Amino acid sequence: MRRKLLTLAGFATGALAGSIVYRRSLGRRRDRLDVYFDDGSMVSLVEGSPEADRLLPVARGLLATARR
């Protein structure tokens, strides 16, 4: 019984550590741009898409200006 409990605890600890490593190394945070329209619709553009690559530099510039 004790051996099974230790095995289960070791497995859970390994799974938790693995998920943390995955999030930090492989799960790179990507910028996202949400565009809202007058009719209430919204489009989310993720970094790497052609539309986002054109608009993200403009959005970053606007945010930098607003923060000053």
C-alpha positions, 0 to 999 in steps of 0.5 A: 500500500505504501509503495503504491502511494509513493509511486502515485506521488512520484508520478504526480510530481513528475507530471506537474514538473513536466507541465511547468517545464513545457509551459516555460520553454515550449509554450512561448507567449505570443502577442495577440491583437483583438480587433472589434467592429461596430457591429459587435463582432471581433477578430483575434489575430495571433502573431505570425499571421500575415494580418497580425504581422502588419498590424502588431508594429502599429499597435505596439507603437500606439501602446508605447506612446500611450504609456509615456 
